[in-house]
């Protein structure tokens, strides 16, 4: 059982611009048409937990991109669109309890996505692996990947890849 974060950041550590904009990420040149290992990654996870804001951003893309069950962490949403029934479930409460409930339902490897959600899982010490793709752009502000922690968390380097377009992908595993 493990909780994974797979996310892209700017060089200065932002996952989105000040208003949540992702144009800098979506328009970055990718002549190799690489998915940067995301396809292989998504095959090894059983489910996703994302925050409401990320869910709403993904809904704006038009086509639902996830082949795995998605659990949306929210205290405000009460229903999901009919076309996502069976694909999306709303959850709320203590993060450790949510993860334990999902593990009991045979969702053992969970992908955590969304700025506040990642920060909350880090604060609760519930992230086992980090996969961070760094885009060579400095945004100068926006939504940071990491937030305040009560204590340092130590990770060890697992892998590092460099792509022709300047993107690097680094994988870390929590030290036991």
Secondary structure as UniProt FT lines:
FT   STRAND          2..10
FT   TURN            11..12
FT   STRAND          14..16
FT   TURN            18..19
FT   HELIX           23..26
FT   TURN            31..32
FT   TURN            36..37
FT   HELIX           38..44
FT   STRAND          47..51
FT   HELIX           52..59
FT   TURN            60..61
FT   STRAND          69..73
FT   HELIX           82..84
FT   TURN            85..87
FT   STRAND          88..91
FT   HELIX           95..104
FT   TURN            105..106
FT   STRAND          109..113
FT   HELIX           115..123
FT   TURN            124..125
FT   STRAND          129..135
FT   STRAND          143..144
FT   STRAND          155..162
FT   TURN            164..165
FT   STRAND          168..174
//
